[in-house]
Amino acid sequence: QVQLVESGGGLVQAGGSLRLSCAASGRTFSSYFVGWFRQFPGKEREFVAVIGYSGGRTYYVDSVKGRFTISRDSAKNTVYLQMNSLKPEDTAVYYCASGRPSAQHMVSTGGYDYWGQGTQVTVSS
């Protein structure tokens, strides 16, 4: 049974930082892509960042480049999303996901087969 558990969300002021964690059980993360997505109220889930296999290639949506960093700790089977210079428009529920997407599906929810339960990030102005 594969399970992904996110943690680290919360309330922070604009300009602050949070680090989200995604811990996996039942799956070795280094053998899969791990993505972070977020969902605004009433909107579909959208791509934020992804990290490739153990080599760690990364890719970000333009709106978070230079502010967010995705990384993995293979020994802990955990992927992180370090979020700096947070803005109110980053407020959303953040989800991690694992899978083996094709290159064109790397930024799509359909490219991933397991998801975490989500963690709320709220950035106040």
N, C-alpha and C positions, 0 to 999 in steps of 0.2 A: 504494500500500500504506500503510494507516494503522497507525501504531505509537505506543503510549503507553508511556513508560518512567518508572517511579517511582524515587525515590531519597530518602535522608534518614532512613530508619529506623535503629534501633539500640537500644542498652540505655541506660536512663536511670533515675535514682532517682525515687521518688515526689516530686511537687512540681516536678520539672524540666520542661524544654521540649524539643521537637523541631520541626523544620520539614520537612514532606514536600514534595517537588516532583513534578510530573507534566508531563513534556515530551512534546509531540506532534510527529509528523512525518506528512506526507501529509494533514493536516486542519488547517484554520484554526480554532483553539479558540474564537475570539470568535463564531463562527457556530453554536456548539453549547453545550448545557448540559454542564457537567463536574461529576461527582459523586465523592465519596469514600465508600467502603464499607469495612467491616472484617469479618473472619471469625475467630471464636473456634474453638478446636479442637472438632471434632465438631458444629459448629453451621453454620447457613446464613449466607451473607453478609448483612450488615445495613447499612442506610443510616446515614451519619454526617453528611454535609453536601453541599450542591449550590450551584453558582453559575450564574446564567442567562447569557444572551447578553452582549454587550459592555457592556450597561448594568449588569450585575453584581448583580442581585437574588440574595440568599442565603437559605438555609434550613438549619436544623440540627435534629438529633435532640435531644430535651430534655436528655439526659444529658451533652451536650458544650456546651450553650449557656453563653456567658460564659467558656469555657475555650479553645475552638477557633475559629479564624478562617480562612475560605476566601477566597482572593483570586486574581486573575489578572494576569499581565503579558503583554499582547497582543503587545508587541514581541518577547518571547522565546517566544511561543506556549506558555506554561507556566502551570500553575495550582498554587497552594501550599495547604497545610494547616498553619497554625501551631497547634501544640498546646502549651498552657501548663497548669500545675497538673496534670500528669499523675498518674493514679492506677493502681494495679496492675490494676484492672479494665479499663483501656484497652489492656492487652496483647492483641495480635491481629496478624494480617496485614492490612495496609491496601492497598486497591486503588483506583485511579482509573479512571473510566469516562467515555465521551463519547457523546452522542447528542442526540436531539430528543424527549424524553419529553413525553407529555401531562401536564397538571397532576396528574392522579391517579396517574400512573406515575413521577413525579419521584423518589419515594423507593423505587422498585422496581428490582431488577436488570434486569427485562425492558424497562425504558425506555431502555436503553443498548446500543449495538451494538459498541462497541470497548472493550477492557479492557487495563489494564496487567498486568504479571506479578506484582505484589504486592511489598510491602516489610514486613519484620517489625519491629514495635515491641514492645519488652519493657520494662515498668516494674517495677522492683524496690521492695519495701517496706522 
